[in-house]
Amino acid sequence: MILSNDGLRRALKEGALEISPEPSDTQYTTSAVDLFLGDEFHVWDADKLKVEGFKPELNPAQQKFAQTAKAFLIPVKKQDDGSVIFPPFREHPWHMLAITRERVHLNRNFKLAARLEGRSSLARIGLIVHLTAPTIHAGFNGKITLEMINFSPFYLRMVPNQTQICQLIVEQLALGGSLAAGVGLSSSKAAEPGKLVEATPSS
């Protein structure tokens, strides 16, 4: 069952769901709550991947994302106002990782899970906000990593704390699930402030 806007407010009041900062009324839709873009942005270092004589082959079955990220991700240069210019993919084939402004906690005692989806207004101009794997498991606690690609014809100015970038859809588990201890900490969606690269382990 998907929680309505009233259901989301009730879940926040009861402590089943935590969103920090707490959403304003303008962030709610009938069946979701919008989240804002955070202030961390990383891309894969093209210079390291184009070294002469080096073949960037990666085995997904063996790689550990935290190690891969530490070796090859670099922060994106920010403008004076803290924003980032996200170029069209045809100009610069970036796969940019960002985070939400809000920290989300799905209290394991209330058996809630969630999905993260892009917003239609952004999708229509060609911005992919969340590339794949939208599921956020019960027990999750942290900021959410965004996997972004700009397929639009525009250079997009990504402004932290002002851009409503995605929507969170919260669902009640139909049957009580057996929740492993630490699931919130091990989730691949988690990104602590200042530690997007280090705190995004593989699932």
Secondary structure as the mmCIF struct_conf table of DSSP 4:
data_model
#
loop_
_struct_conf.conf_type_id
_struct_conf.id
_struct_conf.beg_label_comp_id
_struct_conf.beg_label_asym_id
_struct_conf.beg_label_seq_id
_struct_conf.end_label_comp_id
_struct_conf.end_label_asym_id
_struct_conf.end_label_seq_id
STRN STRN1 ILE A 2 ILE A 2
HELX_RH_AL_P HELX_RH_AL_P1 ASN A 5 GLU A 14
TURN_TY1_P TURN_TY1_P1 GLY A 15 GLY A 15
BEND BEND1 ALA A 16 ALA A 16
STRN STRN2 LEU A 17 SER A 20
BEND BEND2 PRO A 21 PRO A 21
HELX_LH_PP_P HELX_LH_PP_P1 GLU A 22 SER A 24
HELX_RH_3T_P HELX_RH_3T_P1 ASP A 25 GLN A 27
STRN STRN3 TYR A 28 TYR A 28
BEND BEND3 THR A 30 SER A 31
STRN STRN4 VAL A 33 TRP A 44
HELX_RH_AL_P HELX_RH_AL_P2 ALA A 46 LEU A 49
TURN_TY1_P TURN_TY1_P2 LYS A 50 LYS A 50
TURN_TY1_P TURN_TY1_P3 GLU A 52 GLY A 53
TURN_TY1_P TURN_TY1_P4 PRO A 60 GLN A 62
HELX_RH_AL_P HELX_RH_AL_P3 PHE A 65 PHE A 72
STRN STRN5 LEU A 73 PRO A 75
HELX_LH_PP_P HELX_LH_PP_P2 VAL A 76 GLN A 79
TURN_TY1_P TURN_TY1_P5 ASP A 80 ASP A 81
BEND BEND4 GLY A 82 GLY A 82
STRN STRN6 VAL A 84 PHE A 86
TURN_TY1_P TURN_TY1_P6 PHE A 89 GLU A 91
BEND BEND5 HIS A 92 HIS A 92
STRN STRN7 MET A 96 LEU A 106
HELX_RH_3T_P HELX_RH_3T_P2 ARG A 108 PHE A 110
TURN_TY1_P TURN_TY1_P7 LYS A 111 LYS A 111
STRN STRN8 LEU A 112 GLY A 118
HELX_RH_AL_P HELX_RH_AL_P4 SER A 120 ALA A 123
TURN_TY1_P TURN_TY1_P8 ARG A 124 GLY A 126
STRN STRN9 LEU A 127 ILE A 128
BEND BEND6 VAL A 129 VAL A 129
STRN STRN10 HIS A 130 HIS A 130
BEND BEND7 THR A 132 THR A 132
STRN STRN11 THR A 135 ILE A 136
TURN_TY1_P TURN_TY1_P9 ALA A 138 GLY A 139
STRN STRN12 ASN A 141 ASN A 150
BEND BEND8 SER A 152 PHE A 154
STRN STRN13 LEU A 156 MET A 158
TURN_TY1_P TURN_TY1_P10 PRO A 160 GLN A 162
STRN STRN14 GLN A 164 GLN A 172
BEND BEND9 ALA A 174 LEU A 175
HELX_LH_PP_P HELX_LH_PP_P3 LEU A 179 ALA A 180
TURN_TY1_P TURN_TY1_P11 ALA A 181 GLY A 182
HELX_RH_AL_P HELX_RH_AL_P5 VAL A 183 SER A 186
TURN_TY1_P TURN_TY1_P12 SER A 188 LYS A 189
STRN STRN15 ALA A 190 ALA A 190
TURN_TY1_P TURN_TY1_P13 PRO A 193 GLY A 194
TURN_TY1_P TURN_TY1_P14 LEU A 196 ALA A 199
#
